Amino acid sequence: MTPPDDHSMPDRRPTVLVTGFEPFDGAAHNPSGELARRLGELGHPDCHLVGEVLPVSFARAPGLLAAAIDAHHPDVVVMLGLAENRHAITPERVAINLADARIADNDGEQPTDAALEPHGPAARFALLPIKHIALAISNAGIAAEASLSAGSYVCNALMYAALGIAEQRAGAGGVPLQAGFIHVPATPQLGGDPKFTIDELERGIRIAITTILDLRA
């Protein structure tokens, strides 16, 4: 019997949505957005990979993330953001119900001691294998370590919103959504350590995605 043509076989690869942010605070670059764009263009052999660049906006970013999730129906959401003072790729464990901005976002908003969701939980925990991701990246020779908190800026707000969507999906009996946030350090264009080129950061995030997919199997 002749095996079916490859094009007739259903593609059962999971869908991974990777998000990053546009530049902010007067900078010309944001490696998180560049990574999301690049990964979306180049793809990944083990998944359908979609890249989205979001605004650095407390008001707009969560809604645009929700729209992207509705549009692409991902199994996994990996959100990326810039932590320019860090010296490693840092997967985040916790998002907190707090907006407390050191600087204004790109809409000029600078919330202080404000709840993201007045009736939401105090914290939501990442649904990605944080320690496994950090270890896999470190084993590849790229500095990485687990971080406790995504802070209190737009990165944290986005992570908190994504984990809320995952909770809603689980409560409704829908397909589980794995979601989490990874901060990346500054690239040389932003005055960061020369070893953290965009190519090296891309390699690290690809390892993170592969690790997530391997542990799903």
Secondary structure, DSSP 8 states (H G I E B T S, - for coil): -----GGGS-----EEEEEEE---TT-S--HHHHHHHHHHHH-BTTBEEEEEEE-S-TTTHHHHHHHHHHHH--SEEEEEEE-TT-SSBEEEEEEES-B--SS--TTS----SB-SSTTS-SEEE--S-HHHHHHHHHHTTS-B--EEE--SSHHHHHHHHHHHHHHHHHHTT----EEEEEEE---GGGT--TT--HHHHHHHHHHHHHHHHHHH-
